[in-house]
Amino acid sequence: MRVTVNRFALADLRVKDGQSMRELARRAGISAPTLSNIEAGKRNAGPAVRKRLALALNVRVSSIEAQLIEASEPVAEDVAA
């Protein structure tokens, strides 16, 4: 299983917090284009960046994470069969 940013949750939390992309990027110590690419799903954020984004939004890291199942991993339905 691979952990990535839930780009929809990230953008939603940023907007609800009243932060622009530029402000959140500055507070998280990343560039605005990098944040834009993360929110667009064009780039993933590593664990350190996810932590800084969560801190800048004052939320738990798990609030902005998504777990992706790799193609080689069995899906729950397949396991039960």
Summary of the structure (lengths in Angstrom):
residues: 81
radius of gyration: 14.4
end to end distance: 20.7
largest distance: 49.0
contacts: 196
relative contact order: 0.23
helix: 58%
strand: 10%
